[in-house]
């Protein structure tokens, strides 16, 4: 295996690990969000994980962005839910 392939695998692995690092925030959203929002958030996270797995060998570099997308969607959902829908912890 050449150096480029190793780097791509490391990058893809970091992206997947980043998704798992964001998962506790999605689970803890249950402290402030209603059940329907938690289910939607976890379904979105699962879609990101499946996407990362499917892209692992084809497009490893975009996988690095997925944890940031996940964190942004989580933050935006809870922020808008609190301000517009009155969710409270």
Rosetta constraint file for C-alpha pairs under 8 A:
AtomPair CA 1 CA 5 HARMONIC 6.39 0.50
AtomPair CA 1 CA 6 HARMONIC 6.95 0.50
AtomPair CA 2 CA 6 HARMONIC 6.55 0.50
AtomPair CA 3 CA 7 HARMONIC 6.16 0.50
AtomPair CA 4 CA 8 HARMONIC 6.19 0.50
AtomPair CA 5 CA 9 HARMONIC 6.24 0.50
AtomPair CA 6 CA 10 HARMONIC 6.20 0.50
AtomPair CA 7 CA 11 HARMONIC 6.11 0.50
AtomPair CA 8 CA 12 HARMONIC 6.11 0.50
AtomPair CA 8 CA 60 HARMONIC 5.75 0.50
AtomPair CA 8 CA 61 HARMONIC 6.95 0.50
AtomPair CA 9 CA 13 HARMONIC 5.97 0.50
AtomPair CA 9 CA 56 HARMONIC 7.54 0.50
AtomPair CA 9 CA 57 HARMONIC 7.57 0.50
AtomPair CA 9 CA 60 HARMONIC 6.97 0.50
AtomPair CA 10 CA 14 HARMONIC 6.13 0.50
AtomPair CA 11 CA 15 HARMONIC 6.33 0.50
AtomPair CA 11 CA 60 HARMONIC 6.45 0.50
AtomPair CA 11 CA 61 HARMONIC 6.40 0.50
AtomPair CA 11 CA 63 HARMONIC 7.71 0.50
AtomPair CA 11 CA 64 HARMONIC 6.70 0.50
AtomPair CA 12 CA 16 HARMONIC 6.35 0.50
AtomPair CA 12 CA 52 HARMONIC 7.83 0.50
AtomPair CA 12 CA 56 HARMONIC 5.84 0.50
AtomPair CA 12 CA 60 HARMONIC 4.74 0.50
AtomPair CA 12 CA 61 HARMONIC 6.50 0.50
AtomPair CA 12 CA 63 HARMONIC 5.75 0.50
AtomPair CA 12 CA 64 HARMONIC 6.61 0.50
AtomPair CA 13 CA 17 HARMONIC 6.09 0.50
AtomPair CA 14 CA 18 HARMONIC 5.99 0.50
AtomPair CA 14 CA 64 HARMONIC 6.85 0.50
AtomPair CA 15 CA 19 HARMONIC 6.42 0.50
AtomPair CA 15 CA 52 HARMONIC 7.73 0.50
AtomPair CA 15 CA 63 HARMONIC 5.09 0.50
AtomPair CA 15 CA 64 HARMONIC 4.26 0.50
AtomPair CA 15 CA 65 HARMONIC 7.14 0.50
AtomPair CA 15 CA 66 HARMONIC 6.72 0.50
AtomPair CA 15 CA 67 HARMONIC 6.51 0.50
AtomPair CA 16 CA 20 HARMONIC 6.56 0.50
AtomPair CA 16 CA 49 HARMONIC 7.16 0.50
AtomPair CA 16 CA 52 HARMONIC 6.55 0.50
AtomPair CA 16 CA 53 HARMONIC 7.90 0.50
AtomPair CA 16 CA 63 HARMONIC 7.11 0.50
AtomPair CA 16 CA 64 HARMONIC 7.77 0.50
AtomPair CA 16 CA 67 HARMONIC 7.74 0.50
AtomPair CA 17 CA 21 HARMONIC 6.21 0.50
AtomPair CA 18 CA 22 HARMONIC 6.42 0.50
AtomPair CA 18 CA 64 HARMONIC 7.82 0.50
AtomPair CA 18 CA 66 HARMONIC 7.97 0.50
AtomPair CA 18 CA 67 HARMONIC 5.22 0.50
AtomPair CA 19 CA 23 HARMONIC 6.44 0.50
AtomPair CA 19 CA 45 HARMONIC 7.92 0.50
AtomPair CA 19 CA 48 HARMONIC 7.98 0.50
AtomPair CA 19 CA 49 HARMONIC 7.03 0.50
AtomPair CA 19 CA 66 HARMONIC 6.94 0.50
AtomPair CA 19 CA 67 HARMONIC 4.76 0.50
AtomPair CA 19 CA 70 HARMONIC 7.25 0.50
AtomPair CA 20 CA 24 HARMONIC 7.75 0.50
AtomPair CA 22 CA 26 HARMONIC 6.84 0.50
AtomPair CA 22 CA 67 HARMONIC 6.72 0.50
AtomPair CA 22 CA 70 HARMONIC 7.06 0.50
AtomPair CA 22 CA 71 HARMONIC 6.42 0.50
AtomPair CA 23 CA 27 HARMONIC 6.35 0.50
AtomPair CA 23 CA 45 HARMONIC 7.59 0.50
AtomPair CA 24 CA 28 HARMONIC 5.96 0.50
AtomPair CA 25 CA 29 HARMONIC 6.16 0.50
AtomPair CA 25 CA 74 HARMONIC 7.69 0.50
AtomPair CA 26 CA 30 HARMONIC 7.83 0.50
AtomPair CA 26 CA 38 HARMONIC 7.31 0.50
AtomPair CA 26 CA 41 HARMONIC 6.62 0.50
AtomPair CA 26 CA 42 HARMONIC 6.53 0.50
AtomPair CA 26 CA 45 HARMONIC 7.99 0.50
AtomPair CA 26 CA 74 HARMONIC 6.74 0.50
AtomPair CA 27 CA 38 HARMONIC 7.42 0.50
AtomPair CA 27 CA 42 HARMONIC 7.60 0.50
AtomPair CA 29 CA 33 HARMONIC 5.75 0.50
AtomPair CA 29 CA 38 HARMONIC 6.59 0.50
AtomPair CA 29 CA 78 HARMONIC 7.56 0.50
AtomPair CA 30 CA 34 HARMONIC 6.64 0.50
AtomPair CA 30 CA 35 HARMONIC 6.96 0.50
AtomPair CA 30 CA 38 HARMONIC 6.17 0.50
AtomPair CA 31 CA 89 HARMONIC 5.37 0.50
AtomPair CA 32 CA 78 HARMONIC 7.68 0.50
AtomPair CA 32 CA 87 HARMONIC 5.80 0.50
AtomPair CA 32 CA 88 HARMONIC 5.03 0.50
AtomPair CA 32 CA 89 HARMONIC 4.15 0.50
AtomPair CA 33 CA 37 HARMONIC 6.07 0.50
AtomPair CA 33 CA 38 HARMONIC 6.50 0.50
AtomPair CA 33 CA 78 HARMONIC 7.11 0.50
AtomPair CA 33 CA 81 HARMONIC 7.39 0.50
AtomPair CA 33 CA 87 HARMONIC 5.88 0.50
AtomPair CA 33 CA 88 HARMONIC 7.32 0.50
AtomPair CA 33 CA 89 HARMONIC 7.75 0.50
AtomPair CA 34 CA 38 HARMONIC 6.49 0.50
AtomPair CA 34 CA 87 HARMONIC 7.65 0.50
AtomPair CA 35 CA 39 HARMONIC 6.19 0.50
AtomPair CA 36 CA 40 HARMONIC 6.29 0.50
AtomPair CA 37 CA 41 HARMONIC 6.04 0.50
AtomPair CA 38 CA 42 HARMONIC 6.05 0.50
AtomPair CA 39 CA 43 HARMONIC 6.05 0.50
AtomPair CA 40 CA 44 HARMONIC 6.13 0.50
AtomPair CA 41 CA 45 HARMONIC 6.22 0.50
AtomPair CA 41 CA 74 HARMONIC 7.25 0.50
AtomPair CA 42 CA 46 HARMONIC 6.10 0.50
AtomPair CA 43 CA 47 HARMONIC 6.25 0.50
AtomPair CA 44 CA 48 HARMONIC 6.36 0.50
AtomPair CA 45 CA 49 HARMONIC 6.27 0.50
AtomPair CA 45 CA 70 HARMONIC 6.69 0.50
AtomPair CA 46 CA 50 HARMONIC 6.19 0.50
AtomPair CA 47 CA 51 HARMONIC 6.07 0.50
AtomPair CA 48 CA 52 HARMONIC 6.12 0.50
AtomPair CA 48 CA 66 HARMONIC 6.75 0.50
AtomPair CA 48 CA 70 HARMONIC 7.66 0.50
AtomPair CA 49 CA 53 HARMONIC 6.23 0.50
AtomPair CA 50 CA 54 HARMONIC 6.15 0.50
AtomPair CA 51 CA 55 HARMONIC 6.04 0.50
AtomPair CA 52 CA 56 HARMONIC 5.85 0.50
AtomPair CA 52 CA 63 HARMONIC 5.70 0.50
AtomPair CA 52 CA 66 HARMONIC 7.64 0.50
AtomPair CA 54 CA 58 HARMONIC 7.76 0.50
AtomPair CA 55 CA 59 HARMONIC 5.02 0.50
AtomPair CA 55 CA 60 HARMONIC 6.12 0.50
AtomPair CA 55 CA 63 HARMONIC 7.23 0.50
AtomPair CA 56 CA 60 HARMONIC 5.12 0.50
AtomPair CA 56 CA 63 HARMONIC 7.47 0.50
AtomPair CA 59 CA 63 HARMONIC 7.34 0.50
AtomPair CA 60 CA 64 HARMONIC 7.58 0.50
AtomPair CA 61 CA 65 HARMONIC 7.92 0.50
AtomPair CA 62 CA 66 HARMONIC 7.14 0.50
AtomPair CA 63 CA 67 HARMONIC 7.90 0.50
AtomPair CA 64 CA 68 HARMONIC 7.87 0.50
AtomPair CA 65 CA 69 HARMONIC 6.29 0.50
AtomPair CA 66 CA 70 HARMONIC 6.06 0.50
AtomPair CA 67 CA 71 HARMONIC 6.08 0.50
AtomPair CA 68 CA 72 HARMONIC 6.01 0.50
AtomPair CA 69 CA 73 HARMONIC 6.11 0.50
AtomPair CA 70 CA 74 HARMONIC 6.15 0.50
AtomPair CA 71 CA 75 HARMONIC 6.12 0.50
AtomPair CA 72 CA 76 HARMONIC 5.96 0.50
AtomPair CA 73 CA 77 HARMONIC 5.90 0.50
AtomPair CA 74 CA 78 HARMONIC 6.25 0.50
AtomPair CA 75 CA 79 HARMONIC 5.95 0.50
AtomPair CA 76 CA 80 HARMONIC 5.92 0.50
AtomPair CA 77 CA 81 HARMONIC 5.82 0.50
AtomPair CA 78 CA 82 HARMONIC 5.97 0.50
AtomPair CA 78 CA 87 HARMONIC 7.95 0.50
AtomPair CA 79 CA 83 HARMONIC 6.21 0.50
AtomPair CA 80 CA 84 HARMONIC 5.52 0.50
AtomPair CA 80 CA 85 HARMONIC 7.24 0.50
AtomPair CA 81 CA 85 HARMONIC 4.87 0.50
AtomPair CA 81 CA 86 HARMONIC 6.32 0.50
AtomPair CA 81 CA 87 HARMONIC 5.62 0.50
AtomPair CA 82 CA 86 HARMONIC 4.77 0.50
AtomPair CA 82 CA 87 HARMONIC 4.40 0.50
AtomPair CA 82 CA 88 HARMONIC 6.29 0.50
AtomPair CA 83 CA 87 HARMONIC 7.55 0.50
